[in-house]
Amino acid sequence: MRASYHEALSAVSADLVRMTDLVQESVRTATRALLDADLQAAEQVISGDATLDALHDDLESRCFSLLARQAPVAGELRTLVAALRMVGDLARMGDLAAHVAKIARMRYPKKAVPDTMEGNFRRMAELAETMVALAGRTLAERNVLDAERMADHDEEVDELRALQFRRLLDDSWPHGVEAAVDCALLGRYYERIADHAVLLGSRVIYIVTGLHPEGENWTIA
């Protein structure tokens, strides 16, 4: 019975990593939809969000079942509690990627991001995708050092977000209100994807050490 329990626990961790891979692909594809005005990519992300939602529901149910039936303690309990929160983070990241894709679809065949903002968004998207990949790797390998790098990446995302606001609020902004609203929303979506990736890193640190990371760059939720 105990061997079966440990197999179930390992399966939860493996499926969390798989879900992270799916989220990374969603972010990558949503960015392609956005920056290349790729309608097919946008539809792929939007329709694929149902797969992430189903995986979320399945993982959540399995975690609750293990908590109720196996009375885990110590590291096993930390793993299950953290898994319940991580699966919510991952589902939300998938939702945010779908929001990016929906804006890309809404503005098709035009691009939602003006040329003057493309470099900013390309770098922000690159960082967000890298952070999702790093979150998956830290989860798979239980690597605290990699997890600690997440906050540094997030700092650059925040700087890019601040630069967006300076450009959007500048009197010389030439692209109109619609583009400004799109950029404000899109920047928020990528920023939140990065924030959730940081949360994933913090939860891995908690699983391994039993402690939450401290410092102004870490958000605990």
Secondary structure, 3 states (H helix, E strand, C coil): CHHHHHHHHHHHHHHHHHHHHHHHHHHHHHHHHHHHCCHHHHHHHHHHHHHHHHHHHHHHHHHHHHHHHHCCCHHHHHHHHHHHHHHHHHHHHHHHHHHHHHHHHHHCCCCCCCHHHHHHHHHHHHHHHHHHHHHHHHHHHCCHHHHHCHHHHHHHHHHHHHHHHHHHCCCCCCCHHHHHHHHHHHHHHHHHHHHHHHHHHHHHHHHHHCCCCCCCCCCCC
